[in-house]
């Protein structure tokens, strides 16, 4: 189990997870919401907006996109929950 120490997640063994993951929500043109996780939300959102090969399949053709929420979640495991 992870417990949070500021913005860094700490494992039960006391090891710091130096990568902080965030959860984010994107609103699509059809008013649907997409939830994602990333270590760099600004970069990931730019990839979604570019509608290129790194865009999430769900978001293709649903532009314009709006980033409506983001929150640091600690480690990857915590962000996925």
Secondary structure as GFF3:
##gff-version 3
##sequence-region A 1 81
A	DSSP	beta_strand	3	5	.	.	.	ID=ss1
A	DSSP	beta_strand	8	10	.	.	.	ID=ss2
A	DSSP	beta_strand	16	17	.	.	.	ID=ss3
A	DSSP	beta_strand	21	27	.	.	.	ID=ss4
A	DSSP	beta_strand	33	38	.	.	.	ID=ss5
A	DSSP	alpha_helix	41	50	.	.	.	ID=ss6
A	DSSP	three_ten_helix	57	59	.	.	.	ID=ss7
A	DSSP	beta_strand	66	74	.	.	.	ID=ss8
A	DSSP	alpha_helix	76	80	.	.	.	ID=ss9
###
